[in-house]
Amino acid sequence: MTKLAVVGATGLVGTKMLETLNRKNIPFDELVLFSSARSAGKEVEFQGKTYTVQELTDARASEHFDYVLMSAGGVQANTLPHSLKKVVQSL
């Protein structure tokens, strides 16, 4: 089961990443969309499903994802690598 996360999903680059995933028909079983607190709660239509965008927190960033596509700016760009470092070190 492939779990995929898109960080910065509501921004210009994140939107393009979703378009590319759709166009290339890249397979996955679970998709989680993350954004800043300001965009959290927005709904995004993707491949016939509605996804609710979630705020990226340290707790969520330390969950297991098989692949993470990142386009995070500002505070997220500074905090996410710290969270991922903790996950990588625990492997």
C-alpha positions as CSV (number, residue, x, y, z in Angstrom):
1,M,0.0,0.0,0.0
2,T,1.6,3.2,-1.2
3,K,1.0,6.3,1.0
4,L,1.8,9.6,-0.7
5,A,1.9,13.1,0.8
6,V,2.0,16.4,-1.1
7,V,3.2,19.3,1.1
8,G,2.2,22.7,-0.1
9,A,-0.7,21.2,-2.1
10,T,-2.7,24.5,-2.4
11,G,0.1,26.6,-3.8
12,L,1.1,27.0,-7.5
13,V,3.8,24.4,-7.4
14,G,1.7,21.9,-5.3
15,T,-1.1,22.3,-7.8
16,K,1.2,21.5,-10.7
17,M,2.5,18.4,-8.8
18,L,-1.0,17.2,-8.5
19,E,-1.6,17.8,-12.2
20,T,1.5,15.8,-13.0
21,L,0.5,12.9,-10.8
22,N,-2.8,12.9,-12.6
23,R,-1.4,13.2,-16.1
24,K,1.2,10.5,-15.6
25,N,-1.3,8.3,-13.8
26,I,1.1,7.6,-11.0
27,P,-0.3,4.9,-8.7
28,F,-0.9,5.3,-5.0
29,D,-3.3,3.9,-2.4
30,E,-3.5,6.8,0.0
31,L,-3.0,10.5,-0.7
32,V,-2.7,13.2,2.1
33,L,-2.5,16.9,1.2
34,F,-0.8,19.3,3.5
35,S,-0.6,23.1,3.7
36,S,-0.1,25.9,6.1
37,A,-2.7,26.6,8.8
38,R,-4.1,29.4,6.5
39,S,-5.0,26.9,3.8
40,A,-6.0,23.9,6.0
41,G,-9.6,22.9,5.6
42,K,-9.8,23.7,1.9
43,E,-11.1,21.0,-0.3
44,V,-9.3,19.8,-3.4
45,E,-10.8,17.6,-6.1
46,F,-8.4,15.0,-7.4
47,Q,-9.1,12.0,-9.6
48,G,-12.8,12.1,-8.8
49,K,-12.3,12.3,-5.0
50,T,-12.5,15.3,-2.6
51,Y,-9.6,15.7,-0.3
52,T,-9.5,18.0,2.7
53,V,-6.2,19.8,3.0
54,Q,-4.6,19.3,6.4
55,E,-2.2,21.6,8.4
56,L,1.3,20.2,8.4
57,T,2.3,19.7,12.0
58,D,5.3,17.9,13.6
59,A,3.0,15.1,14.6
60,R,1.7,14.6,11.0
61,A,5.2,15.0,9.5
62,S,6.5,12.1,11.6
63,E,3.9,9.7,10.2
64,H,5.0,7.1,7.7
65,F,4.7,8.1,4.0
66,D,6.3,6.2,1.2
67,Y,6.8,9.3,-0.8
68,V,6.6,13.0,0.0
69,L,6.4,15.7,-2.6
70,M,7.4,19.0,-1.1
71,S,6.8,22.6,-2.2
72,A,6.7,24.3,1.2
73,G,7.6,27.9,1.7
74,G,8.3,30.1,4.8
75,V,7.9,28.5,8.2
76,Q,7.1,25.0,6.7
77,A,10.3,24.9,4.8
78,N,12.2,25.6,8.0
79,T,10.3,23.1,10.3
80,L,9.6,20.2,8.0
81,P,13.2,19.1,7.5
82,H,13.7,19.0,11.3
83,S,10.7,16.7,11.6
84,L,11.9,14.5,8.8
85,K,15.3,14.3,10.3
86,K,13.8,12.8,13.4
87,V,12.0,10.2,11.3
88,V,15.1,9.3,9.3
89,Q,17.2,8.9,12.4
90,S,14.6,6.5,13.9
91,L,14.9,4.1,10.9
